[in-house]
Amino acid sequence: MIPIPERYLNACEHAGTVTPLNYDGKTVLLYQPAGQADSLLVLIHGGGGNERDFFCSAFLNIVDHLIAERRMAPVFIIAPCFYDPDETDKSPSSSGRAVAKFPRELRERILPLVERYLGRAFDRTQRAISGFSMGGVATWHAFVQALDLFSIFLPLSGDCWIQGEKGGGSHPTETAQALAEAVLRQNSPEFLIRAITGSKDIAYPNLDPQIRAMQQLPVFLDRLTYDVLEDGVHDYATIFRYLYNALPQLFPAQRD
């Protein structure tokens, strides 16, 4: 996995803009790139965090440079928060309950809000969802509950908890089967899953067995890719490296 060039960490001449959008006492941040975009990426923070975790200068500079150098297509990015405004318990169990119900909030409040602001709608082939750690857990919940909304899923160092907390590690076969059943239940639409973690990541022991079990099921054939960064750990700097490598592949730039 290619390291991020040092120049990408500095401000880009052709930078996008960030706008806060408010609803129900919460804020979702919207990145609008320099250039015409036709896709929308939902990017979800980890446990204990909020919508600002991804929208730091380091990550936004990376995206700006990728777009400016035509290594990826311009894309709208939204960063929501899965916690309720008055939530003080951000333990794994409480966070797990929050992400389990979050796809409904995406469907009913966040996506309509963003699309009204932009003055345009996106179909599922134009939408992707990703998240780090507990945000990765949220991404798997979206796969189960909202396959009609998204076609690309990019869980980063987070397993699926539909079989319980850390269920990807404790019940990998059952988890894989439940994910396959979700595909069949939603009439087997086209989709792509790209899962990424690191060999020294605390999420690796839970995500790896789940992905290995998924790879045995025909429904995920040619629809699932899996990357493990040697010595990769559980922090945002490493996640930014995953995104630097994955986003140009998921949102390829048009070439003249």
C-alpha positions as CSV (number, residue, x, y, z in Angstrom):
1,M,0.0,0.0,0.0
2,I,1.6,3.2,-1.2
3,P,2.6,5.8,1.4
4,I,1.0,9.3,1.2
5,P,3.4,11.8,-0.5
6,E,4.5,14.4,2.0
7,R,3.3,17.2,-0.3
8,Y,-0.2,15.9,0.0
9,L,-0.3,16.9,3.7
10,N,0.1,20.6,2.8
11,A,-2.7,22.8,1.6
12,C,-3.7,22.5,-2.1
13,E,-4.1,25.5,-4.4
14,H,-7.3,24.0,-5.7
15,A,-9.1,23.3,-2.5
16,G,-12.7,22.3,-1.8
17,T,-15.0,23.9,0.7
18,V,-16.6,22.6,3.9
19,T,-20.1,23.6,4.9
20,P,-21.9,22.6,8.2
21,L,-25.5,21.6,7.8
22,N,-27.7,21.4,11.0
23,Y,-30.6,19.1,11.9
24,D,-32.2,18.0,15.1
25,G,-29.4,19.6,17.2
26,K,-26.7,17.8,15.2
27,T,-24.3,18.8,12.5
28,V,-23.2,17.0,9.3
29,L,-20.2,18.5,7.5
30,L,-20.3,18.6,3.7
31,Y,-17.1,18.8,1.6
32,Q,-17.7,20.2,-1.9
33,P,-14.7,19.7,-4.2
34,A,-13.2,22.0,-6.7
35,G,-14.8,20.7,-9.9
36,Q,-18.0,19.0,-10.8
37,A,-18.9,16.0,-8.7
38,D,-21.4,13.2,-9.5
39,S,-20.8,11.0,-6.5
40,L,-21.4,11.2,-2.7
41,L,-19.3,9.5,0.0
42,V,-20.5,9.2,3.6
43,L,-17.5,9.0,6.0
44,I,-18.2,7.9,9.6
45,H,-16.0,8.6,12.6
46,G,-14.9,6.0,15.2
47,G,-16.1,5.4,18.7
48,G,-16.0,8.4,21.0
49,G,-15.5,10.8,18.1
50,N,-17.6,13.1,16.1
51,E,-18.1,14.6,12.6
52,R,-14.9,16.7,12.8
53,D,-12.5,13.7,13.1
54,F,-12.2,13.1,9.4
55,F,-12.6,16.7,8.4
56,C,-9.2,17.8,9.6
57,S,-6.7,19.6,7.3
58,A,-4.5,16.4,6.9
59,F,-7.3,14.4,5.3
60,L,-9.0,17.2,3.3
61,N,-5.6,18.2,1.9
62,I,-5.1,14.6,0.7
63,V,-8.5,14.6,-1.1
64,D,-7.8,18.1,-2.6
65,H,-4.5,16.9,-4.1
66,L,-5.9,13.7,-5.4
67,I,-8.6,15.6,-7.2
68,A,-6.4,18.4,-8.4
69,E,-3.9,15.9,-9.9
70,R,-6.7,14.0,-11.5
71,R,-6.0,10.8,-9.6
72,M,-9.6,10.6,-8.5
73,A,-12.8,12.2,-9.6
74,P,-14.3,15.0,-7.7
75,V,-16.7,13.7,-5.0
76,F,-18.9,15.2,-2.4
77,I,-18.1,13.9,1.1
78,I,-20.3,14.1,4.1
79,A,-19.2,13.5,7.7
80,P,-22.0,12.9,10.1
81,C,-22.1,11.9,13.8
82,F,-23.9,8.8,14.9
83,Y,-24.3,9.9,18.6
84,D,-27.4,11.7,19.8
85,P,-26.6,15.3,20.9
86,D,-27.1,14.5,24.6
87,E,-25.2,11.2,24.6
88,T,-22.6,10.9,27.3
89,D,-22.1,7.1,27.3
90,K,-19.7,6.4,24.5
91,S,-18.7,2.9,25.6
92,P,-18.5,0.2,23.0
93,S,-21.9,-1.2,23.9
94,S,-23.6,2.2,23.8
95,S,-21.8,3.0,20.6
96,G,-22.9,-0.3,19.1
97,R,-26.5,0.6,19.8
98,A,-26.0,4.0,18.2
99,V,-24.5,2.7,15.0
100,A,-27.2,0.0,14.7
101,K,-29.9,2.6,14.4
102,F,-27.8,5.1,12.4
103,P,-28.8,3.8,8.9
104,R,-32.3,5.0,9.5
105,E,-31.0,8.5,10.4
106,L,-29.0,8.5,7.2
107,R,-32.1,7.5,5.2
108,E,-34.6,9.8,6.8
109,R,-32.6,12.9,7.8
110,I,-29.1,13.2,6.5
111,L,-29.2,12.2,2.9
112,P,-32.4,14.3,2.2
113,L,-30.8,17.2,4.0
114,V,-27.6,17.1,1.9
115,E,-29.4,16.5,-1.3
116,R,-31.8,19.4,-0.7
117,Y,-28.8,21.7,0.0
118,L,-27.0,20.6,-3.2
119,G,-30.2,20.8,-5.2
120,R,-29.8,17.3,-6.7
121,A,-30.5,13.7,-5.8
122,F,-28.1,10.7,-6.1
123,D,-29.0,7.1,-6.8
124,R,-27.4,4.2,-5.1
125,T,-24.8,3.8,-7.9
126,Q,-23.6,7.3,-7.1
127,R,-23.3,6.8,-3.3
128,A,-20.6,5.1,-1.2
129,I,-20.3,4.7,2.6
130,S,-17.2,4.2,4.7
131,G,-16.1,4.4,8.3
132,F,-13.3,3.8,10.7
133,S,-13.5,1.4,13.7
134,M,-17.1,1.9,15.1
135,G,-17.7,3.8,11.8
136,G,-16.8,0.5,10.1
137,V,-19.3,-1.3,12.2
138,A,-21.8,1.4,11.0
139,T,-20.8,0.7,7.4
140,W,-21.7,-3.0,7.9
141,H,-25.1,-2.0,9.4
142,A,-25.7,0.1,6.4
143,F,-25.0,-2.9,4.2
144,V,-27.6,-4.9,6.0
145,Q,-30.2,-2.1,6.3
146,A,-29.6,0.2,3.3
147,L,-28.2,-1.7,0.4
148,D,-30.8,0.2,-1.6
149,L,-29.1,3.5,-0.8
150,F,-25.4,2.6,-1.4
151,S,-23.5,0.5,-3.9
152,I,-19.9,0.9,-2.5
153,F,-19.0,-0.1,1.1
154,L,-15.6,0.7,2.5
155,P,-15.3,-0.6,6.1
156,L,-12.0,0.4,7.7
157,S,-10.8,-1.6,10.7
158,G,-14.3,-2.5,11.9
159,D,-16.2,-5.8,11.8
160,C,-19.9,-6.5,11.6
161,W,-21.8,-6.6,14.8
162,I,-25.2,-8.0,13.7
163,Q,-24.3,-11.2,15.6
164,G,-23.4,-9.2,18.7
165,E,-20.4,-7.1,19.8
166,K,-17.3,-8.1,17.9
167,G,-19.4,-10.7,16.2
168,G,-17.1,-10.8,13.1
169,G,-14.5,-12.5,15.3
170,S,-16.7,-14.6,17.6
171,H,-19.2,-15.7,15.0
172,P,-17.6,-15.2,11.6
173,T,-19.5,-17.9,9.7
174,E,-22.9,-16.7,11.1
175,T,-22.0,-13.1,10.3
176,A,-21.0,-13.9,6.8
177,Q,-24.2,-15.8,6.2
178,A,-26.3,-13.0,7.6
179,L,-24.6,-10.5,5.3
180,A,-25.3,-12.9,2.3
181,E,-28.9,-13.1,3.3
182,A,-29.1,-9.4,3.4
183,V,-28.1,-9.3,-0.3
184,L,-30.7,-11.9,-1.2
185,R,-33.4,-10.1,0.8
186,Q,-32.7,-6.9,-1.1
187,N,-32.9,-8.6,-4.5
188,S,-29.2,-9.0,-5.0
189,P,-28.3,-5.6,-6.4
190,E,-24.8,-4.9,-7.7
191,F,-22.4,-3.8,-5.0
192,L,-18.7,-3.6,-4.1
193,I,-17.2,-4.1,-0.6
194,R,-13.6,-3.1,0.0
195,A,-12.5,-3.9,3.5
196,I,-9.1,-2.7,4.8
197,T,-7.3,-3.1,8.1
198,G,-3.7,-3.5,9.5
199,S,-1.9,-6.6,10.8
200,K,-1.3,-4.8,14.1
201,D,-4.7,-3.2,14.3
202,I,-6.9,-4.0,17.3
203,A,-9.7,-4.7,14.9
204,Y,-7.8,-7.3,12.9
205,P,-8.7,-10.3,15.1
206,N,-12.4,-9.6,14.5
207,L,-12.5,-8.4,10.9
208,D,-10.1,-11.0,9.4
209,P,-12.1,-14.1,10.3
210,Q,-15.3,-12.4,9.1
211,I,-13.8,-11.6,5.7
212,R,-12.3,-15.1,5.4
213,A,-15.8,-16.5,6.0
214,M,-17.3,-14.1,3.5
215,Q,-14.8,-15.1,0.8
216,Q,-16.2,-18.7,1.0
217,L,-19.7,-17.6,-0.1
218,P,-20.6,-17.3,-3.8
219,V,-22.6,-14.1,-3.4
220,F,-19.4,-12.2,-2.5
221,L,-17.4,-13.6,-5.4
222,D,-15.9,-10.6,-7.4
223,R,-17.7,-8.2,-5.1
224,L,-15.3,-8.3,-2.2
225,T,-11.7,-7.1,-1.9
226,Y,-9.7,-7.2,1.3
227,D,-6.4,-5.6,2.1
228,V,-4.2,-5.9,5.2
229,L,-1.4,-3.4,5.7
230,E,1.6,-5.0,7.3
231,D,2.2,-3.4,10.7
232,G,-0.9,-1.1,10.2
233,V,-2.4,0.1,13.5
234,H,-5.6,1.6,14.7
235,D,-5.3,5.3,14.2
236,Y,-6.5,8.0,11.8
237,A,-3.0,8.5,10.2
238,T,-3.1,4.9,9.1
239,I,-6.8,5.2,8.0
240,F,-5.9,8.3,5.9
241,R,-3.3,6.1,4.1
242,Y,-6.0,3.5,3.4
243,L,-8.2,6.2,1.9
244,Y,-5.4,7.7,-0.1
245,N,-5.0,4.3,-1.8
246,A,-8.7,3.3,-2.0
247,L,-10.4,6.5,-3.1
248,P,-8.8,6.8,-6.6
249,Q,-9.8,3.2,-7.3
250,L,-13.4,3.7,-6.1
251,F,-13.8,7.1,-7.8
252,P,-11.5,7.0,-10.9
253,A,-10.9,10.2,-12.7
254,Q,-12.0,10.7,-16.3
255,R,-9.1,10.7,-18.6
256,D,-8.9,12.8,-21.8
